[in-house]
Amino acid sequence: MKRAPTLAAIHAAELRVVQSERRVRDATRRLGAALRAELSRPSVVAVIAGVGGLCGIWLARRAQTKAPQRQELHVAGASLAGLLAAGAMRFVARLLPVLIRQAWSECQKEVQVGPYGQERP
């Protein structure tokens, strides 16, 4: 005959579930912060812009060199280019305020401290 778990065992199991949920939530927040920090670096933004530009050039050349027999592919290429451009614009629109805020805070620190690290009176 199997015995029912005690109240302490039930409470301990519920506590483990809550702790696990908290760890998952904290890990998700850390991942989001790490991604934001990584994607806000100017070099990453430049790489993304460069890849987007190369994709746009490639799609534009591909549309020009192909014979106009396949109108569906031309429309699909234009739609894909539009989607890529919209995605890039959305990414930059989300990232721009963060970059401006970081630049502003750095500028304010420099104004308070001075250009050579000397404290101003």
N, CA, C and O atoms as CSV, one atom per row, in Angstrom:
chain,resi,resn,atom,element,x,y,z
A,1,MET,N,N,0.842,-1.173,0.000
A,1,MET,CA,C,0.000,0.000,0.000
A,1,MET,C,C,0.897,1.250,0.000
A,1,MET,O,O,1.842,1.359,0.781
A,2,LYS,N,N,0.576,2.160,-0.878
A,2,LYS,CA,C,1.381,3.371,-1.019
A,2,LYS,C,C,0.812,4.466,-0.119
A,2,LYS,O,O,-0.399,4.685,-0.068
A,3,ARG,N,N,1.702,5.137,0.578
A,3,ARG,CA,C,1.264,6.191,1.494
A,3,ARG,C,C,1.194,7.525,0.762
A,3,ARG,O,O,1.957,7.775,-0.172
A,4,ALA,N,N,0.302,8.349,1.183
A,4,ALA,CA,C,0.160,9.699,0.622
A,4,ALA,C,C,1.326,10.554,1.117
A,4,ALA,O,O,1.807,10.366,2.235
A,5,PRO,N,N,1.777,11.490,0.284
A,5,PRO,CA,C,2.884,12.347,0.720
A,5,PRO,C,C,2.448,13.255,1.865
A,5,PRO,O,O,1.288,13.655,1.967
A,6,THR,N,N,3.401,13.559,2.705
A,6,THR,CA,C,3.104,14.437,3.834
A,6,THR,C,C,2.988,15.879,3.353
A,6,THR,O,O,3.366,16.212,2.230
A,7,LEU,N,N,2.461,16.714,4.220
A,7,LEU,CA,C,2.324,18.128,3.878
A,7,LEU,C,C,3.694,18.776,3.654
A,7,LEU,O,O,3.839,19.647,2.797
A,8,ALA,N,N,4.675,18.355,4.412
A,8,ALA,CA,C,6.021,18.908,4.248
A,8,ALA,C,C,6.597,18.534,2.887
A,8,ALA,O,O,7.246,19.356,2.240
A,9,ALA,N,N,6.363,17.295,2.449
A,9,ALA,CA,C,6.860,16.866,1.137
A,9,ALA,C,C,6.159,17.634,0.018
A,9,ALA,O,O,6.793,18.022,-0.963
A,10,ILE,N,N,4.863,17.851,0.166
A,10,ILE,CA,C,4.110,18.625,-0.829
A,10,ILE,C,C,4.627,20.056,-0.884
A,10,ILE,O,O,4.838,20.617,-1.959
A,11,HIS,N,N,4.827,20.638,0.302
A,11,HIS,CA,C,5.331,22.014,0.359
A,11,HIS,C,C,6.728,22.110,-0.264
A,11,HIS,O,O,7.019,23.065,-0.983
A,12,ALA,N,N,7.589,21.128,0.008
A,12,ALA,CA,C,8.940,21.132,-0.559
A,12,ALA,C,C,8.895,21.014,-2.078
A,12,ALA,O,O,9.672,21.675,-2.767
A,13,ALA,N,N,8.002,20.186,-2.610
A,13,ALA,CA,C,7.881,20.036,-4.062
A,13,ALA,C,C,7.379,21.331,-4.691
A,13,ALA,O,O,7.872,21.751,-5.738
A,14,GLU,N,N,6.392,21.964,-4.049
A,14,GLU,CA,C,5.892,23.242,-4.576
A,14,GLU,C,C,6.976,24.309,-4.530
A,14,GLU,O,O,7.083,25.128,-5.444
A,15,LEU,N,N,7.776,24.305,-3.477
A,15,LEU,CA,C,8.872,25.263,-3.364
A,15,LEU,C,C,9.899,25.048,-4.473
A,15,LEU,O,O,10.411,26.016,-5.035
A,16,ARG,N,N,10.207,23.786,-4.794
A,16,ARG,CA,C,11.140,23.500,-5.887
A,16,ARG,C,C,10.595,23.996,-7.229
A,16,ARG,O,O,11.349,24.508,-8.056
A,17,VAL,N,N,9.291,23.843,-7.443
A,17,VAL,CA,C,8.683,24.324,-8.691
A,17,VAL,C,C,8.791,25.843,-8.778
A,17,VAL,O,O,9.135,26.385,-9.829
A,18,VAL,N,N,8.497,26.529,-7.673
A,18,VAL,CA,C,8.577,27.998,-7.672
A,18,VAL,C,C,10.019,28.446,-7.909
A,18,VAL,O,O,10.254,29.388,-8.666
A,19,GLN,N,N,10.982,27.784,-7.272
A,19,GLN,CA,C,12.386,28.149,-7.465
A,19,GLN,C,C,12.822,27.899,-8.913
A,19,GLN,O,O,13.570,28.690,-9.489
A,20,SER,N,N,12.354,26.810,-9.484
A,20,SER,CA,C,12.685,26.516,-10.878
A,20,SER,C,C,12.108,27.581,-11.806
A,20,SER,O,O,12.784,28.036,-12.729
A,21,GLU,N,N,10.863,27.977,-11.564
A,21,GLU,CA,C,10.253,29.044,-12.380
A,21,GLU,C,C,11.043,30.339,-12.244
A,21,GLU,O,O,11.260,31.042,-13.231
A,22,ARG,N,N,11.469,30.654,-11.038
A,22,ARG,CA,C,12.231,31.881,-10.807
A,22,ARG,C,C,13.575,31.828,-11.542
A,22,ARG,O,O,14.000,32.817,-12.139
A,23,ARG,N,N,14.242,30.661,-11.495
A,23,ARG,CA,C,15.518,30.521,-12.210
A,23,ARG,C,C,15.337,30.680,-13.715
A,23,ARG,O,O,16.162,31.307,-14.379
A,24,VAL,N,N,14.256,30.111,-14.257
A,24,VAL,CA,C,13.993,30.246,-15.695
A,24,VAL,C,C,13.732,31.706,-16.047
A,24,VAL,O,O,14.241,32.208,-17.049
A,25,ARG,N,N,12.934,32.389,-15.218
A,25,ARG,CA,C,12.626,33.801,-15.470
A,25,ARG,C,C,13.888,34.658,-15.402
A,25,ARG,O,O,14.093,35.537,-16.239
A,26,ASP,N,N,14.737,34.395,-14.394
A,26,ASP,CA,C,15.993,35.151,-14.272
A,26,ASP,C,C,16.928,34.876,-15.441
A,26,ASP,O,O,17.572,35.791,-15.954
A,27,ALA,N,N,17.004,33.625,-15.859
A,27,ALA,CA,C,17.858,33.283,-17.002
A,27,ALA,C,C,17.353,33.958,-18.272
A,27,ALA,O,O,18.148,34.415,-19.094
A,28,THR,N,N,16.037,34.019,-18.432
A,28,THR,CA,C,15.464,34.690,-19.604
A,28,THR,C,C,15.792,36.180,-19.588
A,28,THR,O,O,16.120,36.757,-20.625
A,29,ARG,N,N,15.706,36.795,-18.428
A,29,ARG,CA,C,16.052,38.221,-18.322
A,29,ARG,C,C,17.533,38.451,-18.629
A,29,ARG,O,O,17.890,39.393,-19.338
A,30,ARG,N,N,18.388,37.583,-18.090
A,30,ARG,CA,C,19.827,37.721,-18.363
A,30,ARG,C,C,20.132,37.535,-19.837
A,30,ARG,O,O,20.973,38.237,-20.398
A,31,LEU,N,N,19.445,36.585,-20.465
A,31,LEU,CA,C,19.646,36.367,-21.901
A,31,LEU,C,C,19.222,37.592,-22.697
A,31,LEU,O,O,19.928,38.017,-23.611
A,32,GLY,N,N,18.061,38.165,-22.350
A,32,GLY,CA,C,17.603,39.371,-23.045
A,32,GLY,C,C,18.567,40.528,-22.872
A,32,GLY,O,O,18.853,41.257,-23.821
A,33,ALA,N,N,19.072,40.694,-21.649
A,33,ALA,CA,C,20.030,41.776,-21.400
A,33,ALA,C,C,21.332,41.540,-22.166
A,33,ALA,O,O,21.916,42.476,-22.712
A,34,ALA,N,N,21.778,40.297,-22.203
A,34,ALA,CA,C,23.010,39.986,-22.933
A,34,ALA,C,C,22.826,40.223,-24.430
A,34,ALA,O,O,23.719,40.759,-25.086
A,35,LEU,N,N,21.673,39.828,-24.973
A,35,LEU,CA,C,21.416,40.064,-26.398
A,35,LEU,C,C,21.340,41.548,-26.708
A,35,LEU,O,O,21.883,42.007,-27.713
A,36,ARG,N,N,20.657,42.308,-25.832
A,36,ARG,CA,C,20.578,43.753,-26.057
A,36,ARG,C,C,21.953,44.384,-26.009
A,36,ARG,O,O,22.274,45.248,-26.825
A,37,ALA,N,N,22.770,43.953,-25.053
A,37,ALA,CA,C,24.124,44.505,-24.945
A,37,ALA,C,C,24.946,44.142,-26.175
A,37,ALA,O,O,25.701,44.966,-26.691
A,38,GLU,N,N,24.796,42.912,-26.640
A,38,GLU,CA,C,25.572,42.469,-27.807
A,38,GLU,C,C,25.103,43.180,-29.076
A,38,GLU,O,O,25.918,43.596,-29.900
A,39,LEU,N,N,23.793,43.313,-29.226
A,39,LEU,CA,C,23.265,43.911,-30.449
A,39,LEU,C,C,23.361,45.431,-30.460
A,39,LEU,O,O,23.165,46.054,-31.504
A,40,SER,N,N,23.660,46.037,-29.312
A,40,SER,CA,C,23.764,47.494,-29.289
A,40,SER,C,C,25.174,47.969,-29.604
A,40,SER,O,O,25.413,49.174,-29.689
A,41,ARG,N,N,26.107,47.045,-29.777
A,41,ARG,CA,C,27.460,47.449,-30.149
A,41,ARG,C,C,27.449,47.981,-31.579
A,41,ARG,O,O,26.826,47.381,-32.456
A,42,PRO,N,N,28.126,49.093,-31.822
A,42,PRO,CA,C,28.128,49.672,-33.165
A,42,PRO,C,C,28.670,48.729,-34.232
A,42,PRO,O,O,28.223,48.778,-35.378
A,43,SER,N,N,29.621,47.874,-33.878
A,43,SER,CA,C,30.167,46.967,-34.877
A,43,SER,C,C,29.114,45.957,-35.334
A,43,SER,O,O,29.074,45.597,-36.511
A,44,VAL,N,N,28.268,45.501,-34.420
A,44,VAL,CA,C,27.219,44.558,-34.789
A,44,VAL,C,C,26.184,45.244,-35.672
A,44,VAL,O,O,25.712,44.668,-36.653
A,45,VAL,N,N,25.834,46.482,-35.315
A,45,VAL,CA,C,24.883,47.229,-36.138
A,45,VAL,C,C,25.456,47.440,-37.541
A,45,VAL,O,O,24.733,47.339,-38.532
A,46,ALA,N,N,26.752,47.733,-37.620
A,46,ALA,CA,C,27.382,47.930,-38.931
A,46,ALA,C,C,27.374,46.640,-39.742
A,46,ALA,O,O,27.133,46.666,-40.949
A,47,VAL,N,N,27.635,45.516,-39.088
A,47,VAL,CA,C,27.610,44.234,-39.801
A,47,VAL,C,C,26.204,43.934,-40.306
A,47,VAL,O,O,26.036,43.500,-41.446
A,48,ILE,N,N,25.200,44.161,-39.474
A,48,ILE,CA,C,23.816,43.910,-39.887
A,48,ILE,C,C,23.439,44.817,-41.050
A,48,ILE,O,O,22.804,44.373,-42.006
A,49,ALA,N,N,23.828,46.089,-40.970
A,49,ALA,CA,C,23.531,47.008,-42.069
A,49,ALA,C,C,24.264,46.581,-43.345
A,49,ALA,O,O,23.700,46.644,-44.438
A,50,GLY,N,N,25.506,46.153,-43.205
A,50,GLY,CA,C,26.259,45.698,-44.374
A,50,GLY,C,C,25.650,44.464,-45.012
A,50,GLY,O,O,25.548,44.383,-46.236
A,51,VAL,N,N,25.245,43.503,-44.196
A,51,VAL,CA,C,24.610,42.299,-44.735
A,51,VAL,C,C,23.284,42.651,-45.402
A,51,VAL,O,O,22.949,42.109,-46.455
A,52,GLY,N,N,22.537,43.554,-44.787
A,52,GLY,CA,C,21.286,43.992,-45.400
A,52,GLY,C,C,21.514,44.688,-46.734
A,52,GLY,O,O,20.771,44.472,-47.691
A,53,GLY,N,N,22.544,45.524,-46.792
A,53,GLY,CA,C,22.863,46.196,-48.047
A,53,GLY,C,C,23.292,45.217,-49.126
A,53,GLY,O,O,22.879,45.331,-50.280
A,54,LEU,N,N,24.131,44.244,-48.743
A,54,LEU,CA,C,24.554,43.236,-49.719
A,54,LEU,C,C,23.373,42.404,-50.218
A,54,LEU,O,O,23.291,42.088,-51.405
A,55,CYS,N,N,22.473,42.057,-49.325
A,55,CYS,CA,C,21.271,41.304,-49.737
A,55,CYS,C,C,20.421,42.147,-50.687
A,55,CYS,O,O,19.889,41.635,-51.673
A,56,GLY,N,N,20.298,43.434,-50.388
A,56,GLY,CA,C,19.528,44.315,-51.266
A,56,GLY,C,C,20.159,44.434,-52.642
A,56,GLY,O,O,19.463,44.374,-53.656
A,57,ILE,N,N,21.474,44.604,-52.681
A,57,ILE,CA,C,22.167,44.691,-53.973
A,57,ILE,C,C,22.020,43.382,-54.739
A,57,ILE,O,O,21.758,43.385,-55.942
A,58,TRP,N,N,22.190,42.264,-54.037
A,58,TRP,CA,C,22.063,40.969,-54.682
A,58,TRP,C,C,20.663,40.770,-55.248
A,58,TRP,O,O,20.510,40.290,-56.372
A,59,LEU,N,N,19.653,41.132,-54.487
A,59,LEU,CA,C,18.278,40.984,-54.980
A,59,LEU,C,C,18.007,41.923,-56.157
A,59,LEU,O,O,17.320,41.547,-57.106
A,60,ALA,N,N,18.544,43.138,-56.096
A,60,ALA,CA,C,18.321,44.082,-57.189
A,60,ALA,C,C,19.009,43.593,-58.469
A,60,ALA,O,O,18.412,43.652,-59.544
A,61,ARG,N,N,20.232,43.121,-58.372
A,61,ARG,CA,C,20.939,42.609,-59.562
A,61,ARG,C,C,20.273,41.358,-60.100
A,61,ARG,O,O,20.182,41.161,-61.312
A,62,ARG,N,N,19.818,40.531,-59.207
A,62,ARG,CA,C,19.169,39.301,-59.632
A,62,ARG,C,C,17.882,39.613,-60.394
A,62,ARG,O,O,17.566,38.958,-61.387
A,63,ALA,N,N,17.152,40.608,-59.927
A,63,ALA,CA,C,15.904,40.981,-60.595
A,63,ALA,C,C,16.195,41.596,-61.968
A,63,ALA,O,O,15.406,41.424,-62.897
A,64,GLN,N,N,17.321,42.313,-62.110
A,64,GLN,CA,C,17.652,42.944,-63.383
A,64,GLN,C,C,18.166,41.933,-64.403
A,64,GLN,O,O,17.853,42.041,-65.589
A,65,THR,N,N,18.950,40.954,-63.957
A,65,THR,CA,C,19.556,40.025,-64.906
A,65,THR,C,C,18.598,38.935,-65.362
A,65,THR,O,O,18.795,38.357,-66.430
A,66,LYS,N,N,17.592,38.647,-64.599
A,66,LYS,CA,C,16.640,37.606,-64.989
A,66,LYS,C,C,15.728,38.126,-66.083
A,66,LYS,O,O,15.403,39.312,-66.146
A,67,ALA,N,N,15.332,37.218,-66.929
A,67,ALA,CA,C,14.378,37.574,-67.985
A,67,ALA,C,C,13.014,37.849,-67.341
A,67,ALA,O,O,12.652,37.218,-66.349
A,68,PRO,N,N,12.271,38.787,-67.908
A,68,PRO,CA,C,10.990,39.126,-67.297
A,68,PRO,C,C,9.890,38.088,-67.545
A,68,PRO,O,O,8.707,38.400,-67.413
A,69,GLN,N,N,10.275,36.851,-67.904
A,69,GLN,CA,C,9.273,35.819,-68.139
A,69,GLN,C,C,8.599,35.396,-66.845
A,69,GLN,O,O,7.403,35.105,-66.825
A,70,ARG,N,N,9.366,35.362,-65.772
A,70,ARG,CA,C,8.839,34.857,-64.507
A,70,ARG,C,C,8.489,36.026,-63.599
A,70,ARG,O,O,9.268,36.388,-62.718
A,71,GLN,N,N,7.366,36.593,-63.804
A,71,GLN,CA,C,6.928,37.759,-63.042
A,71,GLN,C,C,6.738,37.414,-61.560
A,71,GLN,O,O,6.937,38.272,-60.700
A,72,GLU,N,N,6.357,36.172,-61.254
A,72,GLU,CA,C,6.123,35.792,-59.860
A,72,GLU,C,C,7.409,35.874,-59.036
A,72,GLU,O,O,7.393,36.331,-57.893
A,73,LEU,N,N,8.523,35.428,-59.626
A,73,LEU,CA,C,9.783,35.484,-58.897
A,73,LEU,C,C,10.217,36.924,-58.662
A,73,LEU,O,O,10.762,37.246,-57.607
A,74,HIS,N,N,9.980,37.781,-59.629
A,74,HIS,CA,C,10.331,39.186,-59.467
A,74,HIS,C,C,9.531,39.803,-58.321
A,74,HIS,O,O,10.070,40.546,-57.500
A,75,VAL,N,N,8.255,39.489,-58.279
A,75,VAL,CA,C,7.403,40.005,-57.202
A,75,VAL,C,C,7.844,39.423,-55.866
A,75,VAL,O,O,7.873,40.132,-54.860
A,76,ALA,N,N,8.190,38.131,-55.847
A,76,ALA,CA,C,8.644,37.507,-54.605
A,76,ALA,C,C,9.948,38.137,-54.134
A,76,ALA,O,O,10.125,38.367,-52.937
A,77,GLY,N,N,10.875,38.422,-55.069
A,77,GLY,CA,C,12.135,39.064,-54.692
A,77,GLY,C,C,11.910,40.455,-54.142
A,77,GLY,O,O,12.537,40.849,-53.159
A,78,ALA,N,N,11.017,41.204,-54.772
A,78,ALA,CA,C,10.711,42.548,-54.285
A,78,ALA,C,C,10.045,42.481,-52.912
A,78,ALA,O,O,10.321,43.305,-52.040
A,79,SER,N,N,9.171,41.500,-52.726
A,79,SER,CA,C,8.513,41.354,-51.431
A,79,SER,C,C,9.533,40.985,-50.356
A,79,SER,O,O,9.477,41.498,-49.239
A,80,LEU,N,N,10.461,40.098,-50.694
A,80,LEU,CA,C,11.488,39.709,-49.738
A,80,LEU,C,C,12.381,40.898,-49.403
A,80,LEU,O,O,12.739,41.101,-48.243
A,81,ALA,N,N,12.734,41.668,-50.399
A,81,ALA,CA,C,13.561,42.852,-50.150
A,81,ALA,C,C,12.813,43.837,-49.252
A,81,ALA,O,O,13.404,44.437,-48.353
A,82,GLY,N,N,11.522,44.000,-49.496
A,82,GLY,CA,C,10.719,44.886,-48.658
A,82,GLY,C,C,10.644,44.392,-47.224
A,82,GLY,O,O,10.738,45.181,-46.284
A,83,LEU,N,N,10.477,43.088,-47.054
A,83,LEU,CA,C,10.431,42.520,-45.704
A,83,LEU,C,C,11.765,42.682,-44.983
A,83,LEU,O,O,11.801,43.016,-43.799
A,84,LEU,N,N,12.862,42.446,-45.702
A,84,LEU,CA,C,14.181,42.616,-45.092
A,84,LEU,C,C,14.414,44.075,-44.701
A,84,LEU,O,O,14.925,44.362,-43.618
A,85,ALA,N,N,14.040,44.984,-45.582
A,85,ALA,CA,C,14.211,46.406,-45.277
A,85,ALA,C,C,13.346,46.809,-44.087
A,85,ALA,O,O,13.793,47.562,-43.221
A,86,ALA,N,N,12.117,46.313,-44.040
A,86,ALA,CA,C,11.233,46.632,-42.914
A,86,ALA,C,C,11.787,46.072,-41.610
A,86,ALA,O,O,11.738,46.733,-40.573
A,87,GLY,N,N,12.313,44.854,-41.667
A,87,GLY,CA,C,12.905,44.263,-40.463
A,87,GLY,C,C,14.115,45.048,-39.987
A,87,GLY,O,O,14.286,45.269,-38.788
A,88,ALA,N,N,14.957,45.469,-40.928
A,88,ALA,CA,C,16.136,46.251,-40.558
A,88,ALA,C,C,15.724,47.599,-39.965
A,88,ALA,O,O,16.306,48.054,-38.980
A,89,MET,N,N,14.723,48.231,-40.567
A,89,MET,CA,C,14.251,49.521,-40.056
A,89,MET,C,C,13.672,49.361,-38.647
A,89,MET,O,O,13.896,50.201,-37.776
A,90,ARG,N,N,12.933,48.286,-38.437
A,90,ARG,CA,C,12.340,48.057,-37.124
A,90,ARG,C,C,13.427,47.813,-36.081
A,90,ARG,O,O,13.348,48.308,-34.958
A,91,PHE,N,N,14.447,47.036,-36.473
A,91,PHE,CA,C,15.555,46.771,-35.564
A,91,PHE,C,C,16.270,48.072,-35.196
A,91,PHE,O,O,16.543,48.329,-34.024
A,92,VAL,N,N,16.563,48.875,-36.190
A,92,VAL,CA,C,17.257,50.144,-35.938
A,92,VAL,C,C,16.380,51.082,-35.122
A,92,VAL,O,O,16.881,51.794,-34.252
A,93,ALA,N,N,15.071,51.092,-35.392
A,93,ALA,CA,C,14.171,51.965,-34.633
A,93,ALA,C,C,14.129,51.561,-33.164
A,93,ALA,O,O,14.007,52.418,-32.288
A,94,ARG,N,N,14.228,50.269,-32.890
A,94,ARG,CA,C,14.258,49.828,-31.496
A,94,ARG,C,C,15.607,50.116,-30.851
A,94,ARG,O,O,15.681,50.423,-29.661
A,95,LEU,N,N,16.657,50.016,-31.628
A,95,LEU,CA,C,18.002,50.139,-31.093
A,95,LEU,C,C,18.442,51.596,-30.954
A,95,LEU,O,O,19.240,51.915,-30.073
A,96,LEU,N,N,17.944,52.467,-31.795
A,96,LEU,CA,C,18.394,53.851,-31.815
A,96,LEU,C,C,18.204,54.564,-30.473
A,96,LEU,O,O,19.138,55.223,-30.018
A,97,PRO,N,N,17.040,54.465,-29.816
A,97,PRO,CA,C,16.910,55.144,-28.517
A,97,PRO,C,C,17.916,54.643,-27.482
A,97,PRO,O,O,18.409,55.425,-26.670
A,98,VAL,N,N,18.220,53.353,-27.508
A,98,VAL,CA,C,19.185,52.802,-26.560
A,98,VAL,C,C,20.565,53.394,-26.831
A,98,VAL,O,O,21.268,53.789,-25.901
A,99,LEU,N,N,20.953,53.455,-28.106
A,99,LEU,CA,C,22.264,54.016,-28.451
A,99,LEU,C,C,22.345,55.496,-28.101
A,99,LEU,O,O,23.369,55.968,-27.606
A,100,ILE,N,N,21.270,56.220,-28.358
A,100,ILE,CA,C,21.257,57.648,-28.026
A,100,ILE,C,C,21.373,57.842,-26.513
A,100,ILE,O,O,22.103,58.716,-26.046
A,101,ARG,N,N,20.638,57.012,-25.746
A,101,ARG,CA,C,20.689,57.106,-24.291
A,101,ARG,C,C,22.094,56.801,-23.777
A,101,ARG,O,O,22.585,57.482,-22.876
A,102,GLN,N,N,22.743,55.784,-24.341
A,102,GLN,CA,C,24.100,55.455,-23.919
A,102,GLN,C,C,25.073,56.580,-24.265
A,102,GLN,O,O,25.919,56.949,-23.450
A,103,ALA,N,N,24.949,57.119,-25.468
A,103,ALA,CA,C,25.834,58.211,-25.872
A,103,ALA,C,C,25.611,59.432,-24.989
A,103,ALA,O,O,26.568,60.114,-24.620
A,104,TRP,N,N,24.359,59.713,-24.650
A,104,TRP,CA,C,24.041,60.871,-23.806
A,104,TRP,C,C,24.627,60.688,-22.409
A,104,TRP,O,O,25.186,61.625,-21.842
A,105,SER,N,N,24.498,59.466,-21.848
A,105,SER,CA,C,25.036,59.240,-20.509
A,105,SER,C,C,26.561,59.353,-20.524
A,105,SER,O,O,27.146,59.892,-19.585
A,106,GLU,N,N,27.210,58.850,-21.577
A,106,GLU,CA,C,28.663,58.994,-21.680
A,106,GLU,C,C,29.054,60.462,-21.799
A,106,GLU,O,O,30.049,60.894,-21.217
A,107,CYS,N,N,28.285,61.210,-22.541
A,107,CYS,CA,C,28.569,62.643,-22.696
A,107,CYS,C,C,28.408,63.368,-21.364
A,107,CYS,O,O,29.209,64.237,-21.021
A,108,GLN,N,N,27.357,63.001,-20.611
A,108,GLN,CA,C,27.139,63.629,-19.311
A,108,GLN,C,C,28.262,63.275,-18.339
A,108,GLN,O,O,28.689,64.119,-17.551
A,109,LYS,N,N,28.746,62.027,-18.390
A,109,LYS,CA,C,29.868,61.643,-17.535
A,109,LYS,C,C,31.103,62.456,-17.882
A,109,LYS,O,O,31.831,62.899,-16.994
A,110,GLU,N,N,31.341,62.654,-19.180
A,110,GLU,CA,C,32.511,63.413,-19.602
A,110,GLU,C,C,32.394,64.869,-19.188
A,110,GLU,O,O,33.389,65.503,-18.836
A,111,VAL,N,N,31.166,65.404,-19.230
A,111,VAL,CA,C,30.964,66.792,-18.820
A,111,VAL,C,C,31.223,66.934,-17.324
A,111,VAL,O,O,31.808,67.923,-16.882
A,112,GLN,N,N,30.783,65.934,-16.538
A,112,GLN,CA,C,30.973,66.007,-15.089
A,112,GLN,C,C,32.427,65.757,-14.700
A,112,GLN,O,O,32.944,66.389,-13.780
A,113,VAL,N,N,33.080,64.840,-15.398
A,113,VAL,CA,C,34.435,64.472,-15.021
A,113,VAL,C,C,35.468,65.291,-15.783
A,113,VAL,O,O,36.515,65.630,-15.232
A,114,GLY,N,N,35.191,65.608,-17.024
A,114,GLY,CA,C,36.161,66.313,-17.843
A,114,GLY,C,C,36.761,65.368,-18.859
A,114,GLY,O,O,36.688,64.150,-18.692
A,115,PRO,N,N,37.350,65.908,-19.904
A,115,PRO,CA,C,37.846,65.059,-20.981
A,115,PRO,C,C,39.041,64.188,-20.593
A,115,PRO,O,O,39.268,63.155,-21.222
A,116,TYR,N,N,39.801,64.574,-19.588
A,116,TYR,CA,C,41.007,63.832,-19.237
A,116,TYR,C,C,40.872,63.127,-17.881
A,116,TYR,O,O,41.875,62.761,-17.268
A,117,GLY,N,N,39.653,62.940,-17.423
A,117,GLY,CA,C,39.426,62.237,-16.160
A,117,GLY,C,C,39.603,63.088,-14.940
A,117,GLY,O,O,39.615,62.561,-13.827
A,118,GLN,N,N,39.743,64.413,-15.102
A,118,GLN,CA,C,39.908,65.299,-13.958
A,118,GLN,C,C,38.534,65.769,-13.513
A,118,GLN,O,O,37.691,66.144,-14.328
A,119,GLU,N,N,38.327,65.739,-12.202
A,119,GLU,CA,C,37.036,66.178,-11.680
A,119,GLU,C,C,36.942,67.698,-11.784
A,119,GLU,O,O,37.893,68.430,-11.511
A,120,ARG,N,N,35.775,68.130,-12.182
A,120,ARG,CA,C,35.549,69.582,-12.280
A,120,ARG,C,C,35.068,70.100,-10.944
A,120,ARG,O,O,34.391,69.380,-10.210
A,121,PRO,N,N,35.401,71.324,-10.616
A,121,PRO,CA,C,34.987,71.884,-9.304
A,121,PRO,C,C,33.517,72.175,-9.266
A,121,PRO,O,O,33.006,72.644,-8.249
